[in-house]
Structure formats: C-alpha cells, structure tokens
C-alpha cells in the first residue's frame, strides 16, 4: 500500500511539473508575441493617417500610401470568399452526409487532408501553369482569388465536416421520423446548428489567405501599382468593353451574345485588372534601404493585422449569435 501511495505522489509531482512547464512555455510565447506586436505598432503607428490610406505608392517614402494595395487585398479576398466558401461547404456537406463510405471517398478524404498541408508556393506554381498559361486568365485579380481559394478550400471542407459531425444524430433521426427528406433535414436542422462552426472555420481559412505572399508573387503580382481596377459600369469599364468587343461580322452567335458579353465586361472587368496586395507592398518596402520605407512597411503590417483581427472578431460574433439562436 505504501508503494501505491508513493507512486501516486510521484505521478502527481510529474503532473504538477508538466503543468508548470506548459504554463511557462505559453507565457513565454505570448510574451515574445506581445513584444513583436508592440514593436510593430510602435514603429508603424506614427505613419498611420488618412494620407497613408488614400495615397498610391510612391518613390518618396513620406508620400507613399497603400490605397492600391488595400483595394487589391479587398478584391482578391472577395474572389477568394466567393470561391472557397460555397465550394467548401458544398463539398463538406456531400462527403459527410451524402457520399457512400467506400474506397473512392476514402481516397478523396486522404487527398483533402494532404492538400491542407501542401506549401503555398506549390499552389502558386500550379496556378501559374494552369490558370495563367493554360486558361489564359493572366496575372489578374481573378487568378489571385482563385489561387487563394484553392489554397484554403481543404481547410473549409475539413471545418465543414467537423461542424456537421458535432451535431447529435438524434436531431437527424427526429427529423426523419417526422417525415422530412434528407435535404429538408440538412437545410432546416443540421446546417443551421452547424453554421457557427462552419463560419468560424471559413474565417480562419480566410485569415490565412489574407497574409499569403508566395503564391501571389509566383503568379506575377506587381509590387508597384499607381492605379485602381475599373469600377463596375464606369467609363473606364465601358472603354474596356469597347476595346474587347468583337467585330460585327464575327458570326451570328458572337454578334447575338455581344450585349451580354459587353455587360459582363462592364460589371466584372475589374477581375482582369493587375493587382497588388498588402503583404507584397510591405515586402517591397522592407527590401528598400531607406529606413523610412521600413516605417511604411510597419504601418502596412499594422493595417493587415487589424484586417485579420477584424475578420476573427466577425467570426466570434457570428458564432456567438448563431449558438444563441440555435440551441438544443
């Protein structure tokens, strides 16, 4: 009996030592992170202002701004969101609720798990070969958004499947017992209850995409842009539509569908525009020898950090409201 008590005391001492070590590592990591963030904010805060947000990049550091970079980041993330989230939710729902459990789905699940760990530069090389050279989409906002969308798509799929698995099976069985179809059960019961987890995973995936640099450099993102993409239905978009318009005698189908094509170019012509994003703009400034550009890079980092934290705050708010609304 004494040996048993001694072993229990020894195990408790080991548990206490492990807890203390783990807490120390966490505190040390947070301290280093806090020091880095404080240093970034200290360097970049004096440069932040209205002019910095509304001016284009310049060779003069005191006049350089992030207008084109922040607009490019927003548009690229818009395309990424419209690409990754609907496809990821649909794929996760199909694999978890509809697909048969056989060797085909097993291979698909293994590949999705492997794709989630593929380095981002590989996605950039794939997009360069497929989207830029094969599909001729060019080095555009559309190419960048599709690249980042494919990059985070496995994360959205995995998050969707985990959120669906967290729903008790009794909810599905109760819906089936009331005569509901599988789709009615998914639409009215399973999906509403799992939306908080799905949105949280989607925002986390987008938070990763907003800071990616390597795949965008690979597909040809510019480091210096002093213009904005054409606004939908603007004069610049109309000129772009006229420049890309087919000749009148190009055939009855081209001529018949030309108004639709013209309308699409006017509304979505900005998808084909060249772009830059905040991480690439900050990388360009960091590589400059002038220390004043280093301050600009720190300020751009603060803006990027604020955008990322805002996205995570939106995820937390959505999760709280959805959990409060849908409870079982």
RACOR-V978163 format. One record per residue. RES is the residue in one small letter. NEAR is the number of other ideal C-beta (glycine too) atoms within 8 Angstrom. D_CENTER is the distance of its C-alpha to the mean C-alpha in Angstrom with 1 decimal. Layout:
<<RES:NEAR:D_CENTER> <RES:NEAR:D_CENTER>>
//
This chain:
<<x:4:58.4> <x:5:58.3> <x:6:56.2> <x:7:53.7> <x:8:53.4> <x:8:53.0> <x:8:50.2> <x:8:48.5> <x:8:48.9> <x:8:47.6> <x:8:44.5> <x:8:43.9> <x:8:44.2> <x:8:41.7> <x:8:39.3> <x:8:39.9> <x:8:39.4> <x:8:36.1> <x:8:34.8> <x:8:36.0> <x:8:34.4> <x:8:31.1> <x:8:31.3> <x:8:32.3> <x:8:29.4> <x:8:26.9> <x:8:28.8> <x:8:29.0> <x:8:25.3> <x:8:24.5> <x:8:27.3> <x:8:25.9> <x:8:22.4> <x:8:24.3> <x:8:26.4> <x:8:23.5> <x:9:21.8> <x:8:25.3> <x:8:26.1> <x:12:22.9> <x:9:23.7> <x:7:27.4> <x:11:26.9> <x:15:24.4> <x:9:25.7> <x:6:28.9> <x:10:27.0> <x:10:24.8> <x:6:26.3> <x:5:26.3> <x:8:27.3> <x:13:24.5> <x:12:22.0> <x:7:24.1> <x:10:25.4> <x:10:24.4> <x:12:24.4> <x:9:28.0> <x:3:30.3> <x:6:31.7> <x:11:29.6> <x:5:31.1> <x:8:30.0> <x:14:26.5> <x:12:23.6> <x:13:19.8> <x:11:20.2> <x:13:19.0> <x:15:16.1> <x:11:14.8> <x:10:15.3> <x:14:13.7> <x:13:10.5> <x:8:10.7> <x:13:11.6> <x:15:9.1> <x:13:6.2> <x:9:8.9> <x:16:9.5> <x:14:6.1> <x:9:6.6> <x:9:10.2> <x:13:9.9> <x:17:8.0> <x:10:9.2> <x:8:12.8> <x:11:13.4> <x:17:12.1> <x:12:14.2> <x:8:17.1> <x:11:17.2> <x:16:17.2> <x:13:19.8> <x:9:21.9> <x:13:21.9> <x:11:22.8> <x:10:25.2> <x:7:26.6> <x:9:26.6> <x:4:29.9> <x:5:29.9> <x:6:31.3> <x:5:30.7> <x:6:28.4> <x:11:25.9> <x:9:26.4> <x:8:25.5> <x:10:22.3> <x:9:21.3> <x:8:22.3> <x:8:20.3> <x:11:17.1> <x:10:17.7> <x:8:18.5> <x:9:15.5> <x:9:13.2> <x:5:15.3> <x:8:15.5> <x:6:15.1> <x:10:12.5> <x:9:15.5> <x:8:16.7> <x:13:13.9> <x:15:14.7> <x:9:18.4> <x:9:17.9> <x:16:16.2> <x:12:19.0> <x:8:21.7> <x:9:20.5> <x:11:18.7> <x:15:20.5> <x:6:23.9> <x:7:24.4> <x:6:22.8> <x:6:23.5> <x:10:20.4> <x:7:20.8> <x:9:18.7> <x:12:17.0> <x:15:14.0> <x:10:14.1> <x:14:14.2> <x:15:11.3> <x:16:9.0> <x:13:10.6> <x:15:10.3> <x:17:6.6> <x:15:6.9> <x:12:9.8> <x:12:8.4> <x:15:6.4> <x:14:9.0> <x:10:11.6> <x:13:9.9> <x:17:9.7> <x:13:13.2> <x:13:14.6> <x:17:13.5> <x:17:15.1> <x:11:18.2> <x:10:18.7> <x:14:18.6> <x:13:21.1> <x:7:23.3> <x:7:23.7> <x:12:25.5> <x:5:29.3> <x:6:31.0> <x:6:33.7> <x:12:31.6> <x:11:31.3> <x:8:35.0> <x:8:36.1> <x:12:34.4> <x:10:35.9> <x:6:39.3> <x:6:39.2> <x:4:38.9> <x:9:35.2> <x:5:33.6> <x:8:30.7> <x:6:28.3> <x:9:29.9> <x:13:29.4> <x:11:25.7> <x:7:25.2> <x:9:27.5> <x:13:27.3> <x:12:24.7> <x:10:21.6> <x:9:22.5> <x:10:23.2> <x:13:20.0> <x:12:17.6> <x:12:17.2> <x:12:16.1> <x:13:13.8> <x:12:12.0> <x:13:12.0> <x:15:10.4> <x:15:7.7> <x:13:7.0> <x:12:7.4> <x:14:5.0> <x:14:2.2> <x:11:5.2> <x:11:5.6> <x:14:3.6> <x:13:5.4> <x:9:8.4> <x:12:8.9> <x:10:12.2> <x:10:14.2> <x:15:12.9> <x:16:13.0> <x:10:16.4> <x:11:17.5> <x:15:17.0> <x:8:18.9> <x:12:16.9> <x:10:19.7> <x:8:20.4> <x:7:22.8> <x:12:22.4> <x:6:24.8> <x:5:24.0> <x:7:21.5> <x:11:20.5> <x:11:23.2> <x:9:22.8> <x:10:23.3> <x:7:27.1> <x:8:28.1> <x:5:31.0> <x:8:28.8> <x:16:27.0> <x:10:30.6> <x:8:31.8> <x:12:29.0> <x:12:29.9> <x:7:33.6> <x:6:32.9> <x:6:31.2> <x:8:33.6> <x:8:35.8> <x:4:39.6> <x:5:41.7> <x:5:43.5> <x:7:40.5> <x:6:41.4> <x:5:41.6> <x:6:38.1> <x:9:36.4> <x:11:38.6> <x:6:38.2> <x:8:34.4> <x:10:34.2> <x:6:33.7> <x:7:30.7> <x:10:29.2> <x:10:30.2> <x:8:28.5> <x:8:25.3> <x:12:25.4> <x:12:26.2> <x:9:23.4> <x:7:20.6> <x:14:22.1> <x:12:19.4> <x:9:17.2> <x:9:19.7> <x:10:19.8> <x:7:19.3> <x:14:16.7> <x:13:15.8> <x:14:13.0> <x:14:13.7> <x:11:13.5> <x:15:15.8> <x:14:18.0> <x:12:18.5> <x:11:19.2> <x:11:21.8> <x:13:23.4> <x:9:23.7> <x:5:25.5> <x:9:28.1> <x:2:31.4> <x:7:31.9> <x:5:31.1> <x:8:30.2> <x:12:27.1> <x:12:26.1> <x:13:26.3> <x:13:24.1> <x:13:21.5> <x:12:21.8> <x:15:21.4> <x:15:18.2> <x:11:17.0> <x:13:18.1> <x:13:16.3> <x:14:12.9> <x:10:13.8> <x:8:14.9> <x:11:11.7> <x:11:9.8> <x:8:12.9> <x:8:13.0> <x:12:9.8> <x:11:11.4> <x:8:14.7> <x:9:13.7> <x:13:12.7> <x:9:16.1> <x:8:17.9> <x:13:16.9> <x:12:17.8> <x:8:21.1> <x:8:22.0> <x:12:21.4> <x:9:23.2> <x:6:26.0> <x:6:26.3> <x:9:26.2> <x:5:28.5> <x:5:30.9>>
//
